[in-house]
Amino acid sequence: MPEQGKPLLKRRSTTLQEMRMLIRQPVLSITILLILTSLVIFILFPLYKIAKLSLTDQAGHLTVANLINVFTSLSYRITFFNSLKLAITVAFLATFVAYIFAYALNRTDLPGKKFFNLIIQLPIVSPPFILALAVIFLFGRQGLITRGLLGIKNHNVYGMHSLILIQVISYFPVAFMTLSGILGAIDSSVEDAALNAGASNWHTFRTVTFPLSMPGVISAFLLTFVQSLEDFSNPAVIGGDYAVLATEAYRIITGLYDFNGGAALALMLMLPTVCAFMLQRYWLGHKSFVTVTGKPTQKTRRMNNGAIPPLLLFCSVVVLFILLLYGTVFVGAFCKTWGVDYTLGFSHFKYVWGYGKDALRKSLTLACIAAPITGILGIGIAYLTSRKRFPGRGIMKVSSLLTFAIPGTVLGIGYISAFNTKPILLTGTATILIAAFVFRNISVAIESGSSTLLQIDQSIEEASTILGASAGTTFRRITLPLLKQPFFTGIVFSFVRSVTAVSTVVFLVSPKWPLATSKIFGLFEISKYSDAAAFVTLMIVVILIAIAVINFAVNIILKPRIHKI
Amino acid sequence: MKKLLSLVFVLAIILSICSGAFADGSKELTIYFAFTDDEIPTYVEAFKQDTGIQINYVRMSAGDIIARLIAEKDNPQASVICGGNCMLATGAAQQGLLEKYESPVLAEVPEEFHDPDGFWTPVTVAAHVFLVNNEWFEEENATVPDSWEALLDPSLKGMVMMAHPSSSGVASSMLVNMYQYKGEEGCWEYFEQLKDILPYFNKASSAGPAAVCLGEAAVALTLDSDALKYKNQGYDVSIVYPETTFVDVNCAAIVKNGPADEAENAKAFIDWMISERGQNQYIESGACRCPVNVNATAAEGMKAISDVKAFACDKVAAAAIQSDLIKEFMDKIDNAAALK
């Protein structure tokens, strides 16, 4: 950050320059203004409501008793450290697995890349609690593997170990998407330089490739950390006695109707995330990761060596495990009663189609609106905060940082208390759901956008500007195509998460807008597992088709244009 | 940049349009249901057939519904809540969230189920039962528990499931019933002992019965109607009524200051729901609920409430202390566990 440490006078003159720059570019300034307004309305305002809740008692008087209670109560402290322990373990493991996949698929000649790429998309496209169910079926007391195959009696599947397993499987694909963008973009000439200078393949990886992918590693770690921290459905279904903050906050609100205590707990949940992101920004702000410079390069280098067999083995094991879990769900969808009667048939699909097609259609409609907004807004924020200097940049950075930290339930409560009365009356509408989806899922677009931008040399954009292109044209024709991967990641993530959201929508789902996940949870609650499995299978198919469409669309829109002179 | 701009604009426009689109005709009714998702369409259809009124609904757990009523207090979105435990409704009424309504059809419902304050209307009653996994008891040669005390049998250790009172309507109702049944000291003593038998308190009502169906646990506390549903799906389970059981009254009520144009429809729905026709829908929907209207028919396989030895719980007194009891539970039972 170049402006840091400059004397006050000079900083003021930069502010003046910034203002002047904005006046010269009205489109840019209107965009900034609109983004800032939406951030203030949809992030800061609900957060302010939550903070206010946590600082008042039930009669509405100002008090710090809730916060004190949260910090002094022993059981909350245990819950807090439970959450942290789980999140750190999961983030570490998920990033590790994701890195191996991203490296193997982007920088080696691993056979079967397309297949691997397809299979590891699976976990992000289904509501997570279905994985928990598959794990219970395979590894529970009556599990097909534990009991049936290995003959182990009384294997306890509930608890932290299962949570770690499921969360790693559920979240590593997102980490993979982020890392893939980074590893795919590292220019091979830097690796070649190292190799030419006599470094071994491993040495090159350790001292060149890995350090250059650091922004991605940290992003991936943080994204999985946050997701684990705020995960609500898995701890509820398979957590056993392992209590975490996200379920506690929900329990306090819907069991004791203590919104104030719940809000206080939620703020506590945001604490580690905000700290982690501050550290990340501080650390990344002092290093350069530029490898995309616009100078002539060759094709991405393929490390074609002895690393492939172990990588292949590792990837195969993980992918087989994912297939096993989803295979269980898939087979379960055709079974008469999952766990009891394994006669095959289509009856569940028929039932689910009648029961849930309306909700599925509405979920898809909302996701189709929310996803492109998320992608564009997220990339826009990433671009503006890392490339432009303007007044209000601080607010934009902070509020976009906060989107990472807000757990779903909390966002839901913030939204309902912020938008249930005038001036902004949104409850019961599609808008409140779309807004919740956008601002809840925007973090991935911002994060992968920002870390990719760290790699791109500003001189490419400067060259465009010098040649006479406006800021808008430069962004659209130069920067955006370079940001294709994070843009795609952001849209896909938002789309999938909008269709599969659970905790966010508990308080927002309205009669006119029934959602697919609530319907699945409904089936889950009355243990109609085969129906739930059929619904999920249906959903996976629909989402996979949607991802293919998004991929196609993004490729067309952001295709680099070649002009013949 | 233009694309970005236009999309942000679209967002703003959608926002302004949607905030205005509300008041509809009076042929609609908004309900928050605590019944299960698979049965509700039957009632919605039948009600529309009889009255022409279209029900728009959201299905939530009873706790979620009350939390949502509180959150929406300044601008309620629903006219009726239906299906939750009457103790929760009494609590909601005390917070000023409900509107009084005395249905003329209440004459067909036994007096013992009525709300003395007239806020809620009973729609179904449900007994607390044990859902038991047959295979486990055969394999372990254990005795199937038939009373609250038998649940404390050490041979069941780790195999009994109950949800945490703060996260389940059944569990919180069991807590207040136990408090009245055994008295203050006896109640905490009971839970002290029960805590040693349970592996932990579940975070979701459905987790216990699910575990029993799948053979992950031997016994789970649930309601008779839910238990019968699990059994009817083909799981190898039995329903055991504890020697003296607790009976929940589930109710419907009108939300205070709900959408004004739906007020008459709301009353019509409550009248319909407790009428003979409405109550017989419990069979049509396969929900196996026990009807409250004396003229209605009970589902097959269901014990009539009159055949169950039920503890006479003072619902109003129970509602008043429920919240405090749960907090006390968290202090006494939870924290003790955490300190171990």
Chai-1 contact restraints between the chains, C-beta under 6 A:
chainA,res_idxA,chainB,res_idxB,connection_type,confidence,min_distance_angstrom,max_distance_angstrom,comment,restraint_id
A,V27,B,M1,contact,1.0,0.0,6.0,A-B,restraint_1
A,T31,B,L5,contact,1.0,0.0,6.0,A-B,restraint_2
A,L34,B,V8,contact,1.0,0.0,6.0,A-B,restraint_3
A,L74,B,A338,contact,1.0,0.0,6.0,A-B,restraint_4
A,S75,B,D334,contact,1.0,0.0,6.0,A-B,restraint_5
A,S75,B,N335,contact,1.0,0.0,6.0,A-B,restraint_6
A,S75,B,A338,contact,1.0,0.0,6.0,A-B,restraint_7
A,I78,B,A338,contact,1.0,0.0,6.0,A-B,restraint_8
A,G140,B,E216,contact,1.0,0.0,6.0,A-B,restraint_9
A,R141,B,G215,contact,1.0,0.0,6.0,A-B,restraint_10
A,R141,B,E216,contact,1.0,0.0,6.0,A-B,restraint_11
A,Q142,B,G215,contact,1.0,0.0,6.0,A-B,restraint_12
A,A236,B,K203,contact,1.0,0.0,6.0,A-B,restraint_13
A,A236,B,A204,contact,1.0,0.0,6.0,A-B,restraint_14
A,G240,B,Y200,contact,1.0,0.0,6.0,A-B,restraint_15
A,D241,B,Y200,contact,1.0,0.0,6.0,A-B,restraint_16
A,T247,B,K203,contact,1.0,0.0,6.0,A-B,restraint_17
A,R251,B,S166,contact,1.0,0.0,6.0,A-B,restraint_18
A,R251,B,S167,contact,1.0,0.0,6.0,A-B,restraint_19
A,I253,B,A67,contact,1.0,0.0,6.0,A-B,restraint_20
A,T254,B,G63,contact,1.0,0.0,6.0,A-B,restraint_21
A,T254,B,D64,contact,1.0,0.0,6.0,A-B,restraint_22
A,T254,B,A67,contact,1.0,0.0,6.0,A-B,restraint_23
A,G255,B,G63,contact,1.0,0.0,6.0,A-B,restraint_24
A,G255,B,S166,contact,1.0,0.0,6.0,A-B,restraint_25
A,G255,B,S167,contact,1.0,0.0,6.0,A-B,restraint_26
A,L256,B,S166,contact,1.0,0.0,6.0,A-B,restraint_27
A,Y257,B,A67,contact,1.0,0.0,6.0,A-B,restraint_28
A,Y257,B,I70,contact,1.0,0.0,6.0,A-B,restraint_29
A,T337,B,Q233,contact,1.0,0.0,6.0,A-B,restraint_30
A,T337,B,G234,contact,1.0,0.0,6.0,A-B,restraint_31
A,G339,B,L214,contact,1.0,0.0,6.0,A-B,restraint_32
A,V340,B,G234,contact,1.0,0.0,6.0,A-B,restraint_33
A,V340,B,Y235,contact,1.0,0.0,6.0,A-B,restraint_34
A,D341,B,G234,contact,1.0,0.0,6.0,A-B,restraint_35
A,I373,B,L7,contact,1.0,0.0,6.0,A-B,restraint_36
A,I373,B,L11,contact,1.0,0.0,6.0,A-B,restraint_37
A,I376,B,L4,contact,1.0,0.0,6.0,A-B,restraint_38
A,I376,B,L7,contact,1.0,0.0,6.0,A-B,restraint_39
A,G380,B,L4,contact,1.0,0.0,6.0,A-B,restraint_40
A,I416,B,A71,contact,1.0,0.0,6.0,A-B,restraint_41
A,N420,B,E72,contact,1.0,0.0,6.0,A-B,restraint_42
A,N420,B,N75,contact,1.0,0.0,6.0,A-B,restraint_43
A,T421,B,D74,contact,1.0,0.0,6.0,A-B,restraint_44
A,T421,B,N75,contact,1.0,0.0,6.0,A-B,restraint_45
A,L425,B,S19,contact,1.0,0.0,6.0,A-B,restraint_46
A,L426,B,S19,contact,1.0,0.0,6.0,A-B,restraint_47
A,T427,B,Q77,contact,1.0,0.0,6.0,A-B,restraint_48
A,G428,B,Q77,contact,1.0,0.0,6.0,A-B,restraint_49
A,T429,B,C18,contact,1.0,0.0,6.0,A-B,restraint_50
A,T431,B,I14,contact,1.0,0.0,6.0,A-B,restraint_51
A,T431,B,L15,contact,1.0,0.0,6.0,A-B,restraint_52
A,T431,B,C18,contact,1.0,0.0,6.0,A-B,restraint_53
A,G472,B,M1,contact,1.0,0.0,6.0,A-B,restraint_54
A,F475,B,M1,contact,1.0,0.0,6.0,A-B,restraint_55
A,R476,B,M1,contact,1.0,0.0,6.0,A-B,restraint_56
A,F507,B,R68,contact,1.0,0.0,6.0,A-B,restraint_57
A,V509,B,V58,contact,1.0,0.0,6.0,A-B,restraint_58
A,P511,B,T30,contact,1.0,0.0,6.0,A-B,restraint_59
A,P511,B,N56,contact,1.0,0.0,6.0,A-B,restraint_60
A,P511,B,Y57,contact,1.0,0.0,6.0,A-B,restraint_61
A,P511,B,V58,contact,1.0,0.0,6.0,A-B,restraint_62
A,G522,B,D37,contact,1.0,0.0,6.0,A-B,restraint_63
A,G522,B,R59,contact,1.0,0.0,6.0,A-B,restraint_64
A,E525,B,S206,contact,1.0,0.0,6.0,A-B,restraint_65
A,I526,B,T36,contact,1.0,0.0,6.0,A-B,restraint_66
A,S527,B,A210,contact,1.0,0.0,6.0,A-B,restraint_67
A,S527,B,C213,contact,1.0,0.0,6.0,A-B,restraint_68
A,S527,B,Y230,contact,1.0,0.0,6.0,A-B,restraint_69
